[in-house]
Amino acid sequence: MAPDFSSIKPGSQQSPSATAAPTPTSSAKTTETKGLKAAFDRLPSWFKYGLVILLVVTILGSILAGLDGGSSESDTVRTGHGPNSITNGVPHGYDHTEAGAQTAAANFVQAVSQIALGRVTAADLKNNLVGEGASDALIAIVEDNVSHSEETVMNNIPVLVNVTDYSDDRAVVSVWAVSASQSDLSGTGKISVLTVWSTTTVTLEWEDGDWKAVDWAFRSGPEPEEVSFPEGDSTLAEFGANGLYTFFVE
């Protein structure tokens, strides 16, 4: 039967009634969303807070890693003024600054003592920390270092470091240090401990982008009780460097 349009007047905006098609809905999706919300609401409060904290820490870690330029190499180290690298137990790569020269001198004094323990070779020390124009005295202390027995423990610890002369290509650094050693007393199994105070003056030159040792002077002392009020001509009469670090190198 044809539709009846008789009731519609000309110009009228009316139109025949029609039933609109329902908007399709996903009952499965709604049920899934409600199920997840209900499951989250059932979680303990402490667990919810933990998830939030973990998310914040992860985001901050990603931001800081990006600012730091990514991960560092496993064989690369970095302190305030160097070293930047360690090669076969020898730290090297120092800043072209007075502080970099101080650090290089302190590390050189310690590295020399490691030769006697068999932990660093003279060749590696010369390749990384000794300059081309090194004096005979410095070469001798590097090559002729007396080896200790395997039962000996020895550490050389810088206490005060002073720069007595500095320019862009040369630095003279005084290192007051204490050496502490342990050894078996005549094979008896009884451990003896010996401490020795010394002052080492290291002359360094800026060579191939690094501070290199070229001369060396050593003397015993002074003992701590001798320098409570050091004389004016003593290097200890001037303020030394802060922030010395000593670290183990395997």
C-alpha positions in Angstrom: 0.0 0.0 0.0 1.4 3.5 -0.9 2.0 5.9 1.9 -0.7 8.5 2.7 0.7 12.1 2.1 -2.7 13.8 2.3 -2.1 15.3 5.8 1.0 17.1 4.7 0.4 20.7 3.6 2.5 22.6 1.1 5.4 24.4 2.7 5.2 22.2 5.9 8.5 21.1 7.4 6.9 17.9 8.6 8.0 14.6 7.2 6.8 11.2 7.6 7.8 9.6 10.8 10.5 7.1 10.5 12.2 4.9 13.0 15.9 5.8 13.3 18.4 3.0 13.1 20.0 2.4 16.5 23.7 3.3 16.9 25.7 0.0 17.1 27.4 -0.5 20.5 30.0 -3.0 21.5 28.7 -4.8 24.6 31.9 -6.9 24.7 34.1 -3.9 24.9 32.0 -2.3 27.6 32.1 -5.4 29.6 35.9 -5.7 29.2 36.4 -2.1 30.4 34.2 -2.5 33.4 36.0 -5.8 34.2 39.5 -4.1 34.2 38.3 -1.2 36.3 36.7 -3.5 38.8 40.0 -5.6 39.0 42.1 -2.4 39.5 39.7 -1.2 42.2 40.2 -4.5 44.1 44.0 -4.0 44.2 45.4 -2.9 47.6 46.1 0.8 48.0 49.8 0.2 48.7 50.1 -1.7 45.4 48.5 1.2 43.5 50.8 3.7 45.0 53.8 1.5 44.2 52.8 1.4 40.5 52.6 5.2 40.4 56.0 5.6 42.0 57.5 3.0 39.7 56.1 4.9 36.7 57.5 8.2 37.9 60.9 6.8 38.6 61.0 5.1 35.2 60.2 8.4 33.4 62.8 10.4 35.4 65.4 7.7 34.7 64.7 8.0 31.0 65.0 11.8 31.1 68.3 11.7 33.1 69.8 9.1 30.8 69.0 11.3 27.8 70.5 14.3 29.4 73.7 12.3 30.2 74.2 11.4 26.6 73.4 7.7 27.0 75.4 4.9 28.6 79.2 5.0 29.2 81.8 2.6 28.0 82.7 -0.2 30.5 86.4 0.7 30.2 85.9 4.4 30.7 86.0 6.2 34.0 85.5 9.8 34.9 86.4 11.9 38.0 86.5 15.6 38.5 89.8 16.2 36.6 90.5 12.8 35.1 91.5 10.0 34.6 89.2 9.3 31.7 90.4 5.8 31.0 92.3 2.9 32.6 94.6 0.7 30.4 96.0 -2.5 31.9 95.6 -1.0 35.4 97.2 2.4 34.5 94.9 5.4 34.8 95.4 8.2 32.2 93.6 11.0 30.4 93.7 14.1 32.5 92.3 17.6 32.1 94.6 20.4 30.8 94.3 22.2 34.1 96.2 22.6 37.3 93.8 20.2 39.0 94.3 17.7 36.2 98.1 17.9 36.8 97.6 17.4 40.6 95.5 14.2 39.9 98.0 12.9 37.3 100.9 13.3 39.8 99.1 11.6 42.6 98.1 8.7 40.4 101.6 8.4 39.0 103.1 8.0 42.5 100.5 5.3 43.3 101.0 3.5 39.9 104.8 3.3 40.5 104.2 1.3 43.7 101.9 -1.1 41.8 104.8 -2.2 39.6 106.5 -3.7 42.6 103.3 -5.7 43.4 103.2 -7.1 39.8 99.8 -5.4 39.2 101.1 -2.9 36.6 104.0 -3.4 34.2 106.8 -0.8 33.6 106.0 -0.9 29.9 102.3 0.0 30.4 103.2 2.8 32.8 105.7 4.3 30.4 103.3 4.0 27.5 100.5 5.9 29.3 102.0 8.1 32.0 105.7 8.8 31.1 106.7 11.5 28.6 109.2 11.2 25.8 111.8 13.4 27.4 111.8 11.6 30.8 114.9 11.9 33.0 117.1 9.0 33.8 116.0 9.2 37.4 112.4 8.7 36.5 113.0 5.9 34.0 115.1 4.1 36.7 112.4 4.2 39.3 109.9 2.8 36.8 112.1 0.0 35.4 114.1 -1.0 38.5 111.3 -1.1 41.0 112.0 -4.0 43.4 109.4 -6.7 43.4 107.8 -7.8 46.7 106.7 -11.3 47.5 103.1 -12.4 46.8 102.3 -12.3 50.5 103.1 -8.6 50.8 100.4 -6.0 50.8 101.4 -2.4 50.1 99.5 0.8 49.5 100.8 4.3 48.8 98.2 6.9 49.8 98.6 10.6 48.9 97.7 12.9 51.8 98.5 16.4 50.6 99.2 17.5 47.0 100.7 20.9 46.2 101.5 22.6 42.9 104.8 24.5 43.2 105.0 25.6 39.6 102.4 25.6 36.8 102.1 26.7 33.2 100.0 25.5 30.2 102.7 23.0 29.2 104.5 22.2 32.5 103.7 21.5 36.1 105.7 20.7 39.2 103.7 18.8 41.9 104.7 17.8 45.4 102.9 14.7 46.8 103.2 14.0 50.5 102.1 10.4 51.1 102.2 7.5 53.5 103.0 4.0 52.5 101.6 1.1 54.6 102.7 -2.4 54.0 102.0 -5.8 55.6 104.3 -8.8 55.3 105.0 -12.2 56.8 107.7 -11.7 59.5 110.5 -14.1 58.4 108.0 -16.8 57.4 106.7 -17.2 60.9 103.1 -16.5 60.0 103.1 -13.4 62.1 102.1 -10.2 60.2 104.3 -7.1 60.5 103.0 -3.6 59.6 105.3 -0.8 58.4 104.4 2.8 57.6 106.7 5.2 55.8 106.0 8.9 55.2 107.6 10.5 52.1 107.5 13.4 49.7 107.7 12.9 46.0 108.1 15.8 43.5 106.8 15.0 40.1 107.4 17.2 37.1 104.9 16.8 34.3 104.6 18.1 30.7 101.5 18.4 28.5 102.1 15.9 25.7 99.8 14.3 23.2 96.7 15.7 25.0 97.6 14.4 28.4 99.9 15.1 31.4 103.0 13.0 31.3 105.6 12.5 34.0 109.2 13.6 32.9 111.1 13.9 36.2 111.0 12.6 39.8 112.6 13.4 43.1 112.0 11.5 46.3 112.8 12.0 49.9 111.7 10.4 53.2 109.5 12.3 55.6 108.4 14.5 57.0 106.7 12.7 59.8 103.3 14.2 60.8 104.6 15.4 64.2 107.3 17.3 62.4 104.9 19.5 60.4 102.3 20.6 62.8 103.5 24.1 62.0 105.6 23.8 58.7 108.3 26.3 58.0 107.7 28.8 55.2 110.1 27.0 52.7 108.1 23.7 53.1 105.6 22.8 50.4 103.3 21.9 53.3 103.2 25.5 54.3 101.0 26.2 51.4 97.4 25.0 51.1 97.1 21.8 49.0 94.3 20.4 46.9 91.0 19.2 48.2 89.0 16.2 46.9 91.7 13.5 46.4 90.3 10.1 45.4 92.0 6.8 45.7 90.5 3.8 44.0 91.3 0.1 43.5 92.3 -1.0 40.0 92.2 -4.7 39.3 
